[in-house]
Amino acid sequence: METARVLVAADKFKGSLTAVQVAERVTAGLRRVVPGLAVETLPVADGGDGTVAAAVAAGFERREARVTGPLGDPVTAAYALRGDTAVVEMAEASGLQHLPDGVFAPLTATTYGSGELLKAALEAGATTIVFGVGGSATTDGGAGMLAALGARFLDADGEPVAPGGGPLATLAEADLSGLDPRLKDIDLVLASDVDNPLTGPKGAPEVYGRQKGASEEDIAVLDAALTHYASILGPDTAALPGAGAAGGIGYGALVALGARFRPGIEVMLDVLGFAPALARATLVITGEGSLDEQTLHGKAPAGVAAAARAAGIEVVAVCGRLALPPEALEKAGIRRAYALADLEPDPAVSMAQAGPLLERAAESIARDFLAG
């Protein structure tokens, strides 16, 4: 009989456990039932928050830079480096986590710090940059990022346009001639789990503006401002898949920096070395905080399950909350899901006790799939 070897490739449980902690807890639970079990852990992310942490767990070096936060204050942001490959997470510089509780700036939040973080990766010698976008506090079409990299955005009086998406309504000229020349020689991969266009009913302001504090009036202002911005940067480019990612930073990267768009989980599985780890496994355990309809659209567990199924390796999932029927799980390539909510129905208690509960779920997996 083949010796069991488990690969734990799960994302974070947002608000309770990092992807690294999920892997540690699952491993502990499995080994309580099957002592000495061979377990390999590969924390994963889909380009959103947690992407740098996943890269560091896979052997990248963590680097830090002081950059401009979304409200203009300095923040410390991390990126990951291995050889000449960098993993840059825009949320580290321009994410919602940098806003004080209850404080939003939908019209004026800037991605300037994301540009500074990309520049730090260039300074460190990166020639391939995986740019994970998601969790942003911003809707400025990437104008702040481009300004940090040398672009100039001017109003009719030749004055710089103020930071944020709202002021782009006053844009008269976009001068990209001063962009950092090193950008021409790098491979910039836009890693995102969303393929929305920049504007319109499926665009960045309409779909994601409310979670960044935008009112209905703000959304209309931002959509009009970004439409105007795109008309100056390049007609017919606002509909590019991924342009609407992270408040339109995807647009700035695609149109002005020559980035190429790839689904975030695909990129990260490549970067993290998932294929060789998968080749060593007989069972894969994936998961995230909530397994729901969104999971099926490019989130980490769906990407892991698709790759494992293609290799003929069985997949089970762990999650805090399960909102998918068995047929949807099966279609995604997941044999069975183990939810913490089944062990502890109170969501607050479940989140507070996520670690021990996850160990119990892993014990069940070991009994169902590995024992005997």
C-alpha positions in Angstrom: 0.0 0.0 0.0 1.3 3.5 -0.9 2.6 5.5 2.1 0.3 8.4 2.8 1.8 11.9 2.3 -0.4 14.9 2.9 0.0 18.3 1.3 -1.7 21.1 3.3 -2.2 24.0 0.8 -4.8 26.3 2.4 -5.3 30.0 2.5 -5.9 32.1 5.7 -9.1 32.0 7.7 -9.6 35.8 7.6 -9.9 37.4 11.0 -8.7 34.3 12.9 -5.8 32.3 11.5 -3.0 33.1 9.0 -2.4 30.5 6.3 0.7 29.4 8.2 -1.3 28.9 11.4 -3.9 26.9 9.4 -1.2 24.6 8.1 0.2 24.1 11.7 -3.1 23.3 13.2 -4.2 20.9 10.5 -0.8 19.1 10.8 -1.2 18.8 14.6 -4.7 17.3 14.2 -3.7 14.8 11.6 -0.7 13.6 13.5 -2.7 13.2 16.7 -4.6 10.4 14.9 -1.7 9.2 12.6 1.5 9.7 14.5 4.5 10.3 12.3 2.4 11.0 9.2 4.3 12.7 6.4 2.9 16.2 6.0 4.1 18.9 3.7 2.8 22.4 4.2 2.5 25.1 1.5 0.4 28.1 2.7 -1.2 29.6 -0.4 -2.8 33.0 -1.3 -4.6 34.3 -4.4 -2.9 37.6 -4.8 -4.9 39.4 -2.1 -3.8 40.1 1.4 -1.6 37.3 2.8 0.3 36.9 -0.5 3.6 38.2 0.8 3.2 36.0 3.9 2.6 32.9 1.7 5.8 33.7 -0.3 7.9 34.1 2.8 6.6 30.8 4.2 7.7 29.2 0.8 11.3 30.5 1.3 11.2 34.1 0.0 13.0 36.7 2.0 10.8 39.3 3.7 11.8 42.9 2.9 10.3 46.1 4.3 10.0 49.7 3.0 8.5 52.9 4.4 5.9 54.1 1.9 2.9 56.4 1.6 -0.3 55.0 3.0 -3.7 55.4 1.4 -4.4 58.6 3.5 -1.0 60.1 2.8 0.7 59.0 6.1 3.8 56.9 6.1 3.3 53.2 6.6 5.7 50.2 6.8 5.0 47.7 3.9 6.5 44.3 3.2 7.4 42.6 0.0 9.0 39.2 -0.7 12.2 38.5 -2.7 13.9 35.4 -3.9 16.7 35.8 -6.4 15.4 38.2 -9.0 11.7 37.5 -8.4 9.7 39.8 -6.1 6.2 39.3 -4.8 4.6 42.7 -4.1 1.2 43.0 -2.4 -0.6 46.3 -3.0 -2.6 46.0 0.2 0.6 46.2 2.1 0.9 49.8 1.0 -2.6 50.8 0.0 -4.9 48.4 1.8 -8.0 48.8 4.0 -5.9 47.7 7.0 -4.1 51.1 6.9 -7.4 53.0 7.5 -8.3 53.8 11.1 -11.6 52.1 12.3 -14.6 53.7 10.6 -12.5 56.1 8.6 -12.8 55.9 4.8 -11.6 58.2 2.0 -13.2 56.8 -1.2 -12.6 59.9 -3.3 -9.1 60.7 -2.1 -7.3 57.5 -1.0 -4.1 57.0 -3.1 -2.1 54.1 -4.4 1.1 56.2 -4.3 2.6 53.8 -1.8 2.0 50.8 -4.1 4.2 52.6 -6.7 6.9 53.2 -4.0 6.7 49.5 -3.1 7.2 48.4 -6.7 10.1 50.8 -6.9 11.6 49.2 -3.8 11.4 45.8 -5.6 13.2 47.4 -8.6 15.9 48.8 -6.4 16.4 45.3 -4.9 17.1 44.0 -8.4 13.9 42.2 -9.2 13.3 41.6 -12.9 10.1 39.5 -12.4 7.5 41.1 -10.2 4.3 39.3 -9.2 2.0 42.2 -8.3 -0.8 40.9 -6.1 -3.8 43.2 -6.0 -6.8 43.1 -3.7 -8.0 44.5 -0.4 -7.4 48.0 -1.5 -8.7 51.2 0.2 -8.4 53.0 -3.1 -10.3 53.7 -6.3 -7.8 55.9 -8.2 -7.2 53.8 -11.3 -3.6 53.3 -10.3 -2.8 57.0 -10.9 -1.1 57.3 -7.5 1.1 54.3 -8.2 2.1 55.7 -11.6 2.9 59.1 -10.1 5.2 57.4 -7.6 7.0 55.7 -10.6 7.5 59.0 -12.4 4.3 59.8 -14.3 2.7 63.3 -14.2 -1.0 63.9 -14.1 -1.8 67.6 -14.7 -5.0 69.7 -14.7 -5.9 72.4 -17.3 -3.6 74.9 -15.4 -0.6 72.5 -15.6 -0.8 71.8 -11.9 -0.6 68.2 -10.5 -4.0 66.6 -10.0 -4.7 66.0 -6.3 -4.5 62.4 -5.0 -7.4 59.9 -5.3 -10.0 58.9 -7.8 -12.3 61.9 -7.5 -9.8 64.6 -8.6 -9.1 62.6 -11.8 -12.2 64.4 -13.1 -9.9 67.5 -13.5 -7.2 65.6 -15.5 -6.2 67.4 -18.7 -2.8 65.7 -19.5 -1.2 62.4 -18.6 2.6 62.5 -19.2 4.1 59.0 -18.9 7.5 59.9 -20.4 9.1 60.1 -16.9 8.2 56.5 -15.9 11.1 54.6 -14.3 13.0 53.2 -17.4 13.7 49.9 -15.6 10.0 49.1 -15.9 10.6 48.4 -19.6 12.9 45.5 -18.9 10.9 43.6 -16.2 8.1 41.0 -16.4 5.3 42.5 -14.4 2.5 40.0 -13.7 -0.8 41.4 -12.4 -2.1 38.7 -10.1 -5.8 39.1 -9.2 -8.8 37.0 -8.6 -11.1 39.6 -10.2 -11.5 40.3 -13.9 -13.8 43.3 -13.7 -13.4 46.2 -16.2 -12.5 49.6 -14.9 -15.9 51.3 -15.1 -19.6 50.6 -15.8 -22.0 48.3 -14.0 -19.3 45.7 -13.4 -16.5 48.3 -12.8 -14.4 49.1 -9.8 -16.5 51.9 -8.3 -19.9 50.1 -8.7 -18.8 46.7 -7.5 -16.2 47.5 -4.9 -16.8 51.1 -3.9 -19.2 50.6 -1.1 -16.8 48.4 0.9 -14.4 51.3 0.8 -16.9 53.7 2.2 -18.3 55.2 -1.0 -21.9 56.6 -1.1 -24.0 56.2 -4.2 -23.1 59.8 -5.1 -19.4 59.0 -4.6 -19.7 55.9 -6.8 -21.2 58.1 -9.6 -18.4 60.6 -9.2 -15.7 57.9 -9.2 -17.1 56.2 -12.3 -17.2 59.4 -14.2 -13.7 60.4 -13.1 -12.2 57.0 -14.1 -14.0 57.1 -17.4 -12.5 60.5 -18.1 -9.0 59.2 -16.9 -9.2 56.2 -19.3 -10.2 58.4 -22.2 -6.9 60.3 -21.7 -4.7 57.3 -21.0 -6.0 55.2 -23.9 -9.5 54.9 -25.5 -11.0 51.3 -25.4 -8.7 50.2 -22.6 -11.1 50.4 -19.7 -12.8 47.1 -20.6 -9.6 45.1 -20.2 -10.1 42.1 -17.9 -8.5 42.9 -14.6 -8.6 46.6 -15.2 -11.0 47.1 -12.3 -8.9 45.1 -9.8 -8.2 46.9 -6.5 -9.9 50.1 -7.4 -8.5 50.2 -10.9 -4.8 49.8 -10.0 -5.0 46.9 -12.5 -5.8 49.4 -15.2 -2.8 51.5 -14.4 -0.5 48.4 -14.4 -1.9 47.0 -17.6 -2.1 50.2 -19.7 1.0 52.1 -18.5 3.3 49.5 -17.1 2.9 46.7 -19.7 1.7 44.2 -17.0 0.1 40.9 -18.1 -3.0 39.7 -16.2 -3.1 36.2 -14.8 -5.5 34.7 -12.2 -3.8 35.3 -8.9 -4.0 31.7 -7.6 -2.4 30.3 -10.8 0.5 32.7 -10.5 1.0 32.0 -6.8 0.9 28.3 -7.2 3.7 28.6 -9.8 5.7 31.0 -7.6 5.3 28.9 -4.5 6.4 25.6 -6.1 3.0 23.9 -5.9 3.5 21.4 -8.8 6.5 19.6 -7.3 4.9 19.5 -3.9 1.7 18.1 -5.4 3.7 15.4 -7.2 4.8 14.1 -3.8 1.3 14.0 -2.2 -1.3 11.3 -1.9 -3.9 13.6 -0.4 -4.3 17.4 -0.5 -6.0 19.5 2.1 -7.0 23.0 1.1 -9.4 25.6 2.5 -10.2 29.2 3.6 -12.4 30.9 6.1 -15.6 30.8 4.1 -16.2 28.2 1.3 -18.9 29.9 -0.7 -19.9 31.0 -4.2 -16.9 33.4 -4.3 -14.5 30.5 -3.7 -15.5 29.0 -7.1 -14.4 32.2 -8.9 -10.6 32.1 -8.7 -10.1 31.9 -4.9 -7.2 29.8 -3.6 -9.1 26.5 -2.7 -10.6 26.3 -6.2 -7.2 26.7 -7.8 -5.6 24.1 -5.6 -8.4 21.7 -6.1 -8.4 22.1 -9.9 -4.6 21.5 -10.1 -4.9 18.4 -7.8 -7.8 17.0 -9.7 -5.8 17.3 -13.0 -3.1 15.3 -11.3 -5.5 12.7 -10.1 -5.0 13.4 -6.4 -7.9 13.5 -3.9 -8.7 16.9 -2.2 -10.6 17.7 1.0 -11.2 21.1 2.4 -11.4 22.8 5.8 -13.3 26.0 6.4 -14.9 28.1 9.1 -18.2 28.3 7.3 -19.5 26.1 4.4 -22.1 27.7 2.1 -21.7 25.3 -0.9 -23.8 22.2 -1.6 -22.0 18.9 -2.1 -22.5 19.0 -5.8 -20.8 22.4 -6.1 -17.9 21.0 -4.0 -17.6 17.9 -6.2 -17.7 20.0 -9.4 -14.8 22.1 -8.0 -12.8 18.9 -7.3 -13.3 18.8 -3.6 -14.3 15.4 -2.2 -15.6 16.7 1.1 -15.4 19.8 3.3 -15.1 20.0 7.1 -16.5 23.2 8.6 -15.7 24.6 12.0 -19.3 25.8 12.2 -20.4 22.1 12.4 -18.3 21.8 15.6 -19.2 25.3 17.0 -22.3 27.0 15.6 -21.7 30.4 17.4 -19.6 32.3 14.8 -17.9 34.5 17.4 -16.8 31.5 19.5 -15.8 29.6 16.3 -13.5 32.5 15.2 -12.1 32.8 18.7 -11.5 29.1 19.0 -10.5 28.5 15.4 -7.2 26.9 16.1 -8.4 24.1 18.4 -11.5 23.5 16.3 -9.4 23.2 13.2 -7.3 20.5 14.9 -10.5 18.6 15.7 -11.6 18.9 12.0 -8.2 17.6 11.0 -8.6 14.6 13.3 -11.8 13.8 11.5 -10.0 14.0 8.2 -7.3 11.6 9.4 -9.9 9.1 10.7 -12.0 9.3 7.4 -9.1 9.3 4.9 -5.9 8.2 6.5 -6.4 5.9 9.5 -6.0 2.2 8.8 
